Amino acid sequence: MLTVLLGGARSGKSTLAVELAGRAGAPVTFVATGTASDEEMAERIARHRAERPAGWVTIEAPVDLQAAIESVEPGATLVVDCLTLWLNNLMAAGVDAPAAVERASSCAAVVSSRPGATIVVSNEVGSGIVPASFLPRLYRDTLGRINSIFTAQAEVAYLVVAGRVLPLQRLW
């Protein structure tokens, strides 16, 4: 079962993902996409690591998300945190938007067919103002497409806002 958690920064998405994974009753593999590019990001990563139980397996996958997903035992609970940083890493590595969307489609197909529970975290960045320059608009629009791809494959999707959860209904 694929569950997608969307929301703003510091909304509680990652905390909820950890809680849901802990309740699943199976071994957990956590796929982390963030990289410690500066001191503040290193501190964020350390806080997230401290939230996870010691017995969980962690895979660092800043770019090759599909290989990380495919390496996880089929019956294990999988947490992917997060698509937002993964897209950032892809774009920084020179992957263009159509190729990133194609990779996301492939990853979404893989996680939606897993027998074990999968929880995917991503930011909702399209609710604010339209960025003034091309690259931030491209990032926002591409992440919106990627989030839509994953939620289309998900059995359950939630919007997480200020530590509260709203279920997202399908339009079609």
C-alpha positions in Angstrom: 0.0 0.0 0.0 1.4 3.4 -1.0 0.7 6.4 1.3 1.9 9.9 0.2 2.3 12.7 2.8 2.4 16.2 1.3 2.8 19.5 3.1 4.9 22.5 3.8 8.2 22.7 5.6 8.1 21.7 9.3 4.5 20.6 9.0 5.0 17.2 10.6 5.2 15.0 7.4 8.4 13.2 8.4 7.2 12.7 12.0 4.0 11.2 10.7 5.9 9.0 8.3 8.0 7.6 11.1 4.9 7.0 13.2 3.1 5.3 10.4 6.1 3.1 9.6 6.5 2.1 13.2 2.8 1.0 13.3 3.1 -1.2 10.2 4.5 -4.2 12.1 7.2 -5.0 9.6 10.9 -4.2 9.4 11.5 -0.7 8.2 13.9 0.7 5.6 14.2 4.4 5.4 15.4 5.9 2.1 16.8 9.4 2.8 17.4 11.8 -0.1 18.9 14.7 1.7 22.6 15.6 1.6 24.5 17.7 4.2 25.4 20.5 1.9 25.9 23.0 4.8 25.9 23.0 8.6 22.2 23.8 8.9 21.2 20.9 6.6 23.6 18.6 8.5 21.7 19.5 11.7 18.4 18.8 10.0 19.6 15.4 8.9 20.9 14.6 12.4 17.5 15.5 13.9 15.7 13.3 11.4 18.0 10.4 12.2 17.5 10.8 15.9 13.7 10.4 15.3 14.1 7.0 13.7 14.3 3.8 15.8 17.8 2.3 16.0 16.8 -1.0 14.4 15.7 0.6 11.1 17.8 0.3 8.0 18.7 3.6 6.4 19.7 4.0 2.7 21.2 7.3 1.5 19.9 7.9 -2.0 20.2 11.5 -3.1 19.9 10.7 -6.8 19.3 7.0 -7.6 16.0 6.6 -5.8 14.8 3.7 -7.9 17.8 1.5 -7.2 17.4 2.2 -3.5 13.7 1.3 -3.6 14.4 -1.9 -5.6 17.0 -2.9 -3.0 14.4 -3.0 -0.2 13.0 -6.4 0.9 9.5 -6.7 -0.7 7.7 -7.2 2.7 9.5 -4.5 4.5 7.9 -1.1 5.2 9.6 1.5 3.1 9.8 5.2 3.9 11.1 7.7 1.2 11.9 11.1 2.7 11.7 13.1 0.5 10.8 13.7 -3.1 11.5 17.5 -2.7 15.2 17.0 -2.0 15.4 14.2 -4.5 14.2 16.5 -7.3 16.6 19.2 -6.1 19.5 16.8 -6.3 18.5 15.6 -9.8 18.3 19.1 -11.1 21.6 20.0 -9.5 23.1 16.9 -11.2 21.9 18.3 -14.6 18.8 16.1 -15.0 16.2 18.1 -17.0 12.5 18.3 -15.9 11.1 15.8 -18.4 13.8 13.2 -17.4 13.0 13.9 -13.7 9.3 13.3 -14.3 10.1 10.1 -16.2 12.2 8.9 -13.3 9.4 9.8 -10.9 6.9 7.8 -13.0 9.1 4.8 -12.9 9.7 5.1 -9.1 5.9 5.5 -8.5 5.1 2.4 -10.5 7.7 0.4 -8.5 6.5 1.6 -5.1 2.8 1.2 -5.9 3.4 -2.5 -6.8 5.3 -3.4 -3.6 3.6 -5.8 -1.3 5.0 -4.0 1.8 3.7 -0.6 3.0 5.4 2.4 1.4 5.2 5.9 2.8 6.5 8.8 0.5 7.1 12.3 1.8 7.1 15.4 -0.3 6.6 19.1 0.1 3.7 21.0 -1.5 5.4 24.1 -2.9 2.7 25.2 -5.4 0.4 27.0 -2.9 2.5 30.2 -2.7 3.2 33.0 -5.1 4.5 32.3 -8.6 8.3 32.6 -8.5 9.7 35.6 -10.4 12.4 33.6 -12.2 12.5 30.6 -14.5 14.4 28.1 -12.4 12.3 28.3 -9.3 9.1 28.1 -11.5 10.5 25.1 -13.3 11.3 23.4 -9.9 7.9 24.2 -8.5 6.0 23.0 -11.6 8.1 19.8 -11.9 7.6 18.9 -8.2 3.9 19.5 -8.6 3.9 17.0 -11.5 6.0 14.5 -9.5 3.6 14.8 -6.5 0.6 14.2 -8.8 2.3 11.1 -10.3 2.8 9.6 -6.8 -0.6 10.5 -5.5 -2.2 9.1 -8.6 -0.6 5.7 -7.7 -1.3 6.0 -3.9 -4.1 4.3 -2.1 -3.9 7.0 0.5 -2.7 10.6 0.4 -2.7 13.2 3.1 -2.0 16.9 3.3 -0.1 17.6 6.6 -0.5 21.2 7.9 0.8 22.4 11.3 0.8 18.9 12.7 -2.7 18.1 11.5 -3.7 15.7 8.7 -6.3 16.2 6.0 -7.1 13.2 3.7 -6.9 14.0 0.0 -9.7 12.7 -2.2 -9.4 11.6 -5.8 -10.9 13.9 -8.4 -11.4 11.1 -10.9 
